[in-house]
């Protein structure tokens, strides 16, 4: 068990370290190690790599997407909805400016225009907006 815990607490993947500290070891967010791990999520590891792949938009608009602005959920696993789900599960929230841009984009596209879509996408977005702290 100690070798697994040591692996989960490795500083190379701060998102996993953060989740381990808070969800397995029950450390509070005020804990210095928790705050350090959280602050590094967007700077290194898997989450940082995904954030670097976010496209800059065009014409001063359409920020916060991956792969294709028109189809935000297809093809599966490489587009905006899927990257967003992973980043939120890795611990990022709307406090991160890139995540906030994605929240605004997905909200405008799917919530404000009352576009009909699949129940799975609805539940995934509702869950991630809540976890992201985006209301």
ABEGO torsion letter per residue (X at the ends): XAAAAAAAABAABAAAAAAAAAAAAGBBAABAAAAAAAAAAAABEAAAAAAAABBAEBGGBGBGBBGBAABAAOBBGABAAAAAAAAAAAGBBAABAAAAAAAAAAAAAAAAAGBBBBAAAAAAAAAAAAAAGBX
